Amino acid sequence: MRGRLINKFVALLYRVDVDATAAVVGGGFDDEFNTLRPVADGSQAGASTRREHTAVRVDCQIDTRTWGDATITRGGFEATADIELALFVPNLRALGLMDSNGNVLISPGDRIDSIEAKDGEVQAKFVDPPGLYVTKIERRGYGLAAFGTAKFNLVVLTCGPQRQGA
């Protein structure tokens, strides 16, 4: 597959572990509302039952039009608007983030912890809450994704500060 990312960074991605989250005693998923059910811990909000897979370092390109909408705070970066990250399909396949049918194994609600330079230097660490969560996933690649085939070369993640299902 042809193409590449031009200005590469690395996103530290945590995917939701649906099975481990569902197995949390007294918590897990609320079947009626299809959201996470907090566990009572003595606080008013309760403790999160969200469980995540091990972090994956994914090469990405940042849409600079939206990057300026992140605010620097004492604890790190706080996204105040959506940020778009472009991911290259061959990289996703190599990391096991795409199945043999071309389905992306990243879901809305997966969390972006930080953005790093290629040398590992942290460029932005997103404070949680509100965090930076995947809200939308789009296949792109100059019209090559027609008819449901996996002939596209980019996946664009739209990420926002709201926690999905938590």
C-alpha positions in Angstrom: 0.0 0.0 0.0 1.4 3.4 -1.0 1.5 6.5 1.1 2.9 7.5 4.5 2.4 10.0 7.3 4.3 13.2 6.7 4.8 14.7 10.2 4.8 11.7 12.5 4.0 11.7 16.2 3.1 8.8 18.5 -0.2 8.6 20.3 -0.4 6.4 23.4 -3.7 4.7 23.0 -5.6 2.7 25.7 -8.5 0.6 24.3 -11.4 -0.4 26.5 -11.3 -4.0 27.6 -15.0 -4.8 27.3 -14.8 -8.3 28.8 -12.8 -7.2 31.9 -15.1 -4.2 32.4 -18.2 -6.4 32.2 -16.7 -8.8 34.7 -16.3 -6.1 37.5 -18.3 -7.3 40.5 -21.0 -4.7 41.4 -20.2 -2.6 38.3 -19.5 -3.3 34.7 -21.9 -2.2 32.1 -25.4 -0.9 32.7 -27.5 -2.9 30.2 -30.3 -0.4 30.1 -28.2 2.6 29.3 -25.3 0.8 27.7 -22.8 2.8 29.8 -20.3 2.0 32.5 -21.8 1.5 36.0 -19.7 3.0 38.8 -18.9 1.0 41.9 -19.8 2.4 45.3 -16.6 3.6 47.0 -17.9 6.1 49.6 -17.7 9.0 47.2 -20.7 10.7 45.6 -19.6 9.7 42.0 -18.3 6.2 42.8 -15.3 4.5 41.3 -14.9 3.8 37.6 -15.3 0.2 36.4 -13.5 0.9 33.2 -10.8 -1.6 32.4 -8.3 -1.0 29.6 -6.0 -3.1 27.5 -2.2 -2.4 27.7 -1.3 0.8 26.0 -0.4 0.8 22.3 2.0 3.3 20.7 0.5 4.3 17.4 2.1 6.5 14.8 -0.1 9.4 13.9 -0.3 12.8 12.2 -2.2 15.6 14.0 -4.6 17.9 12.3 -3.0 21.2 13.1 -6.2 23.1 12.6 -7.6 21.5 15.8 -4.4 21.1 17.8 -4.4 24.8 18.8 -7.7 24.1 20.7 -5.9 22.3 23.5 -5.2 24.3 26.6 -2.1 23.9 28.8 -3.0 23.4 32.5 -1.0 22.6 35.6 -1.7 18.9 35.2 -1.0 18.7 31.4 -3.0 19.4 28.3 -6.8 19.7 28.3 -8.6 19.4 25.0 -11.3 22.0 24.7 -12.4 21.0 21.2 -12.1 17.9 19.0 -8.6 16.9 17.8 -8.1 14.7 14.7 -5.4 12.1 14.5 -4.6 10.4 11.1 -3.4 6.8 11.3 -1.7 4.9 8.5 -3.4 1.5 7.7 -0.3 -0.6 7.3 0.8 0.6 10.8 -2.6 -0.4 12.2 -2.3 -3.9 10.6 1.2 -4.4 12.0 0.0 -3.5 15.5 -3.0 -5.8 15.3 -5.4 -2.9 15.4 -7.1 -4.0 12.1 -8.6 -7.4 11.4 -8.3 -9.4 8.1 -11.6 -7.9 6.9 -10.3 -4.3 7.2 -12.2 -3.5 10.3 -10.5 -1.1 12.6 -10.2 -2.5 16.2 -10.3 1.0 17.8 -13.7 2.0 19.2 -15.4 5.2 20.3 -14.5 5.5 24.0 -10.9 4.4 23.7 -8.6 6.9 25.4 -5.6 8.9 24.1 -3.3 9.3 27.1 -0.6 11.4 25.5 1.1 12.5 22.3 4.9 12.0 22.0 7.6 12.9 19.5 9.2 10.0 17.6 12.1 10.2 20.2 9.7 9.5 23.0 9.6 13.1 24.4 6.1 13.8 25.6 4.5 16.7 23.7 1.1 16.6 25.4 -0.2 14.6 28.3 -4.0 14.8 28.5 -5.5 15.3 32.0 -8.3 12.9 33.0 -11.0 14.1 33.6 -12.0 15.3 31.1 -9.4 13.2 29.2 -9.2 12.8 25.4 -11.4 10.0 24.0 -12.1 8.7 20.5 -15.5 9.9 19.5 -15.5 9.1 15.8 -13.6 6.8 13.4 -13.5 7.5 9.6 -11.8 5.6 6.8 -10.1 8.0 4.3 -7.8 7.6 1.3 -8.8 9.4 -1.8 -12.0 7.5 -2.6 -10.4 4.1 -2.3 -12.8 2.9 0.4 -15.7 2.5 -2.0 -18.0 -0.5 -1.8 -16.9 -1.5 1.7 -13.5 -2.7 0.6 -10.4 -2.3 2.8 -8.7 -0.3 0.0 -8.1 2.9 2.0 -4.9 4.0 3.5 -5.8 6.3 6.3 -8.0 6.1 9.4 -8.9 9.4 11.0 -9.8 9.4 14.7 -11.8 12.4 16.0 -11.0 12.7 19.7 -12.8 14.9 22.2 -12.6 15.8 25.9 -15.8 14.0 26.9 -15.6 10.6 28.4 -17.6 8.1 26.4 -19.7 5.7 28.5 -18.0 6.5 31.8 
